[in-house]
Amino acid sequence: MIDHAWGYEPCRIADIHSLSAKKKSISSGQVLPYPYDANLGRVVVEEMASSLSYELREKNLDTEMLQLYLSFDEENIGESYSGKTKRNHYGKIVPRSVHGLRHLEKRSNREAEIIEAILSIYDEIMDRRLSLRKISLSAEDVRPFTEGKVGQIALFDYLRETNEAEQSTEEKNKETYGEQHDKLKKDKARDASLQVMHKYGRNAILKAYQYMEGSRGRERNRQIGGA
């Protein structure tokens, strides 16, 4: 305070550059062009979840927690609506936003797991009577991807896990060869898809539902910054 009062700033640019956040996240959000019903909103959420998984894979990151935020349109406010409301940035009365989160069983960046988790949040928090106007999602605590177990090992956890491993059969808590092979194939296919997208653009590979009326992926891929 004294330094600032005398017009002196002790913090240097080098100090700022040396700072590193303890945890990092990746987020994505969009304002919809018009009010979307629950079914069409679910399509957009799936698009965004898929795009998030590709971004994690592209940056060689994984996550252990996902969050989803939903904001609703003012058209839902009427005499029949008795839920909680708020005033948005434009001064309009709208239903209060909702959000939910999901912890993954283990750190991952696989598309199927991320989509499943995000859609489960959506189905849980979405009020199907309301219309969507804004969707945001994020992957929390992202870290460099590794197949091995990360983090400090707690003594009692280690003893418990060791004891369980000794008592279990070889098949218990282990993926079958077929499951491992299937995941490996999907990872290779996704890496190949990323190479195609880098060369020809993100719209080079699309899924059938992305051609539905109201889907946003193709349009957002053509914008600066993409999805």
C-alpha positions as CSV (number, residue, x, y, z in Angstrom):
1,M,0.0,0.0,0.0
2,I,2.8,2.4,0.9
3,D,4.6,1.6,-2.4
4,H,1.5,2.2,-4.4
5,A,0.8,5.5,-2.5
6,W,4.2,6.7,-3.7
7,G,3.6,5.5,-7.2
8,Y,6.0,2.6,-7.0
9,E,5.1,-0.9,-8.3
10,P,7.4,-3.5,-6.8
11,C,6.0,-6.3,-9.1
12,R,8.0,-6.7,-12.3
13,I,7.0,-8.3,-15.7
14,A,9.4,-11.1,-15.0
15,D,7.5,-11.8,-11.7
16,I,4.2,-12.0,-13.6
17,H,5.7,-14.4,-16.3
18,S,7.1,-16.7,-13.6
19,L,3.7,-17.2,-12.0
20,S,2.1,-20.6,-12.7
21,A,-1.5,-21.6,-11.9
22,K,-1.9,-24.6,-9.6
23,K,-4.8,-25.9,-11.7
24,K,-5.8,-25.2,-15.2
25,S,-9.0,-25.6,-17.2
26,I,-10.3,-25.5,-20.7
27,S,-13.7,-24.0,-21.4
28,S,-16.0,-23.4,-24.3
29,G,-19.3,-21.4,-24.6
30,Q,-21.7,-19.9,-27.0
31,V,-24.8,-17.8,-27.2
32,L,-27.5,-19.5,-29.4
33,P,-29.0,-17.5,-32.3
34,Y,-32.5,-18.1,-31.0
35,P,-34.2,-20.0,-28.2
36,Y,-33.5,-23.7,-28.4
37,D,-35.8,-26.4,-27.0
38,A,-34.4,-29.2,-24.8
39,N,-33.9,-31.7,-27.7
40,L,-32.0,-29.3,-30.0
41,G,-30.0,-28.0,-27.1
42,R,-28.9,-31.5,-26.3
43,V,-27.5,-31.8,-29.9
44,V,-25.5,-28.6,-29.4
45,V,-24.2,-29.8,-26.0
46,E,-23.0,-33.1,-27.6
47,E,-21.2,-31.1,-30.4
48,M,-19.4,-29.0,-27.8
49,A,-18.5,-32.0,-25.7
50,S,-17.0,-33.8,-28.7
51,S,-15.1,-30.6,-29.7
52,L,-13.7,-30.3,-26.1
53,S,-12.5,-33.9,-26.2
54,Y,-10.7,-33.3,-29.5
55,E,-9.1,-30.1,-28.0
56,L,-7.8,-32.1,-25.0
57,R,-6.4,-34.8,-27.3
58,E,-4.8,-32.3,-29.6
59,K,-3.1,-30.6,-26.7
60,N,-2.2,-33.9,-25.1
61,L,-4.2,-33.2,-21.9
62,D,-6.7,-35.0,-19.8
63,T,-9.2,-34.1,-17.2
64,E,-11.0,-35.6,-14.2
65,M,-13.9,-33.2,-13.8
66,L,-16.4,-31.6,-16.2
67,Q,-18.8,-28.8,-15.7
68,L,-21.9,-27.6,-17.7
69,Y,-23.7,-24.2,-17.4
70,L,-27.1,-23.5,-19.0
71,S,-28.7,-20.1,-19.3
72,F,-32.4,-19.7,-20.4
73,D,-34.3,-17.3,-22.6
74,E,-36.7,-14.6,-21.5
75,E,-39.6,-16.1,-23.5
76,N,-40.1,-18.6,-20.6
77,I,-41.1,-15.9,-18.2
78,G,-44.9,-15.7,-17.9
79,E,-47.8,-16.0,-15.5
80,S,-47.4,-19.8,-15.4
81,Y,-43.7,-19.7,-14.5
82,S,-43.0,-19.9,-10.8
83,G,-39.3,-20.7,-10.7
84,K,-36.4,-18.6,-9.6
85,T,-35.5,-15.7,-11.9
86,K,-32.7,-13.1,-12.3
87,R,-32.0,-10.0,-14.3
88,N,-29.5,-10.7,-17.1
89,H,-26.8,-8.3,-18.6
90,Y,-29.5,-6.7,-20.8
91,G,-31.8,-5.9,-17.9
92,K,-34.3,-8.6,-18.9
93,I,-35.9,-11.0,-16.4
94,V,-35.0,-14.6,-17.2
95,P,-35.0,-18.0,-15.4
96,R,-32.0,-18.5,-13.2
97,S,-29.1,-20.3,-14.8
98,V,-28.2,-23.8,-13.7
99,H,-25.0,-25.8,-13.7
100,G,-23.8,-29.2,-12.8
101,L,-20.5,-31.2,-12.6
102,R,-19.3,-34.7,-13.0
103,H,-16.2,-36.5,-11.8
104,L,-14.8,-39.1,-14.1
105,E,-13.9,-42.5,-12.8
106,K,-10.3,-41.8,-13.9
107,R,-8.6,-39.1,-15.8
108,S,-9.4,-39.2,-19.5
109,N,-9.7,-37.3,-22.8
110,R,-11.6,-39.9,-24.6
111,E,-14.6,-38.6,-26.6
112,A,-17.1,-41.3,-25.6
113,E,-16.4,-40.8,-21.9
114,I,-16.6,-37.0,-22.0
115,I,-19.8,-36.9,-24.1
116,E,-21.5,-39.4,-21.8
117,A,-20.5,-37.4,-18.7
118,I,-21.6,-34.0,-20.2
119,L,-24.9,-35.4,-21.5
120,S,-25.7,-37.0,-18.1
121,I,-25.3,-33.6,-16.5
122,Y,-27.5,-32.0,-19.2
123,D,-30.3,-34.6,-18.6
124,E,-30.1,-34.0,-14.9
125,I,-30.2,-30.2,-14.8
126,M,-32.1,-29.2,-17.9
127,D,-35.7,-28.1,-17.3
128,R,-37.4,-29.3,-20.5
129,R,-40.1,-26.7,-20.1
130,L,-37.6,-23.9,-20.7
131,S,-35.7,-22.7,-23.8
132,L,-31.9,-22.4,-23.9
133,R,-30.1,-19.3,-24.9
134,K,-26.5,-19.9,-23.7
135,I,-24.4,-23.0,-23.1
136,S,-21.0,-23.2,-21.5
137,L,-18.9,-26.2,-20.5
138,S,-15.4,-26.7,-19.1
139,A,-12.8,-29.4,-18.3
140,E,-11.3,-28.8,-14.9
141,D,-7.9,-29.6,-13.5
142,V,-6.4,-30.4,-17.0
143,R,-2.9,-32.0,-17.0
144,P,-0.6,-33.6,-19.5
145,F,-2.0,-36.9,-20.5
146,T,-0.4,-40.1,-19.2
147,E,-1.5,-43.7,-19.2
148,G,0.1,-44.3,-15.8
149,K,-1.3,-43.4,-12.4
150,V,-0.3,-39.9,-11.3
151,G,-0.2,-38.2,-8.0
152,Q,1.3,-38.9,-4.6
153,I,0.6,-42.4,-3.2
154,A,-1.0,-42.5,0.3
155,L,0.3,-45.3,2.5
156,F,-3.1,-46.7,3.5
157,D,-4.5,-46.4,0.0
158,Y,-1.5,-48.3,-1.3
159,L,-1.9,-51.1,1.3
160,R,-5.7,-51.3,0.6
161,E,-5.1,-51.5,-3.2
162,T,-2.4,-54.0,-2.8
163,N,-4.6,-56.2,-0.6
164,E,-7.5,-56.0,-3.0
165,A,-5.2,-57.0,-5.9
166,E,-3.9,-60.1,-4.0
167,Q,-7.5,-61.2,-3.3
168,S,-8.9,-60.6,-6.7
169,T,-8.7,-62.8,-9.7
170,E,-6.7,-61.8,-12.7
171,E,-9.8,-60.6,-14.5
172,K,-11.0,-58.4,-11.6
173,N,-10.5,-54.7,-12.1
174,K,-8.7,-55.3,-15.4
175,E,-9.9,-54.5,-18.9
176,T,-10.1,-57.4,-21.2
177,Y,-7.8,-57.5,-24.2
178,G,-10.8,-56.8,-26.5
179,E,-11.7,-53.6,-24.6
180,Q,-8.1,-52.4,-24.6
181,H,-7.8,-53.1,-28.3
182,D,-11.1,-51.3,-29.0
183,K,-9.9,-48.2,-27.1
184,L,-6.6,-48.2,-28.9
185,K,-8.4,-48.3,-32.3
186,K,-10.6,-45.4,-31.3
187,D,-7.6,-43.4,-30.1
188,K,-5.7,-44.0,-33.4
189,A,-8.9,-43.1,-35.4
190,R,-9.2,-39.8,-33.4
191,D,-5.5,-39.0,-34.0
192,A,-6.0,-39.6,-37.7
193,S,-9.1,-37.4,-37.7
194,L,-7.1,-34.6,-36.1
195,Q,-4.5,-34.8,-38.8
196,V,-7.2,-34.5,-41.5
197,M,-8.7,-31.6,-39.7
198,H,-5.4,-29.8,-39.4
199,K,-4.9,-30.2,-43.2
200,Y,-8.4,-29.6,-44.5
201,G,-10.2,-27.8,-41.6
202,R,-12.5,-29.0,-38.9
203,N,-15.5,-29.4,-41.2
204,A,-13.6,-32.1,-43.1
205,I,-14.9,-34.7,-40.7
206,L,-18.4,-34.3,-39.3
207,K,-21.1,-36.6,-37.8
208,A,-24.5,-37.0,-39.2
209,Y,-26.3,-35.1,-36.4
210,Q,-24.2,-32.1,-37.2
211,Y,-26.2,-31.6,-40.4
212,M,-29.4,-31.3,-38.5
213,E,-31.2,-27.9,-38.6
214,G,-30.1,-25.9,-35.6
215,S,-26.8,-27.7,-35.0
216,R,-23.9,-25.2,-34.5
217,G,-20.7,-27.1,-35.1
218,R,-20.3,-26.4,-38.8
219,E,-20.9,-22.7,-38.6
220,R,-18.6,-22.3,-35.5
221,N,-15.9,-24.2,-37.3
222,R,-15.9,-21.6,-40.0
223,Q,-15.5,-18.7,-37.5
224,I,-12.2,-17.4,-36.2
225,G,-11.2,-19.5,-33.2
226,G,-13.5,-22.4,-34.2
227,A,-15.7,-24.3,-31.7
